[in-house]
Amino acid sequence: MNLSNMPVGVQARVKAVRGEGFITRRLMEMGVIPGVSLRLVKSAPFGDPIEVRLLGYSLAIRKKEAEAIEVEL
C-alpha cells in the first residue's frame, strides 16, 4: 500500500521510498525513511495535498509524491 491510498487517522510504518530525483531525496532528508512511523492527519478538500505527522512534526506533501512512499499498516 502506498501513502496516497492510506485512510485518514491511520498509523503506518514506512516500508520504502520509491523513485529518484530531487523530491525523493528531499523526502528522505526530512525523515521519510524506511522504519519511521507516520500518521495521515488530513487531506485537502480535493485530496491534494495531504498532511502527514512524523517524527514530531507535520509535513504537507502532494499525492504524486505520496504515491512513491510505500507503507505497511
PyMOL commands that set and color helices and strands:
alter all, ss='L'
color gray80, all
select helices_A, chain A and resi 3-5+22-29+63-66
alter helices_A, ss='H'
color red, helices_A
select strands_A, chain A and resi 11-17+37-43+50-54+57-61+69-72
alter strands_A, ss='S'
color yellow, strands_A
deselect
rebuild
show_as cartoon
